[in-house]
């Protein structure tokens, strides 16, 4: 690990309060993002963001809290890995082959154990389009049972977006899982059991979480957003139901798909508040006979003060909620 990673490790000390930790991490990410435009040579420096040990044997690369861009190299999601006594499970590979390669370098920097499992938490391009960097013939590639269909439907479109960012990303492609999870699946990495859970439609229709029994860490991926506005691409009502069951009492630490790490409770409550406000607002609009444009105008500021990237995604969330709730 380089010096920056070591500093970040220090900042992520578990002795800090979750809020203080989040604030420091976000400040750190902001500083990293701010230097990128200064030097074209740093164009893809975001693909080299540090991997931080957030719990014993669990490493996370925090994505920057920005929209996808050439400057950030698509490194906007939290990705990482868990090390067992025998082998390593990688959880999400990022948006590009380069990010997948960065995961492999980060693994090699801290252990000589092989990667035995490559886990995709869901179809979105910022999470699982670095899979091409891995030799999927020598490991088990896992995803939700609905992931292969979602990749077939969305993959070509997502690839166009990635390839348009930079010619450097031309070799990025998408790789469907070789094994899918119907309900739950427990994996032994060697004295370390991790449990995969496939959820009903929520953030997407193919959300998968990972729970590490040793540290009681839940890798919630995009079922939980911290600071950045949650994006609705599955089912609003389904997501609200999933949130009721997502963080069980035995969970000590939660890794969200975006943002800082904490025990997850406050993050979940804030997200639930936003999604419930959308649900209630859209239901009222439907009761009042409003069409989508009128509903968008009425709800244009719902939650605005609470979230990063609000304008980029809030309108789409409203439209998605409207099309779901109008059939109630
Ligand atoms: Zn997502």
Boltz pocket constraint, residues with backbone or C-beta under 6 A from the ligand:
constraints:
  - pocket:
      binder: B
      contacts: [[A, 122], [A, 124], [A, 203], [A, 222], [A, 257]]
      max_distance: 6.0
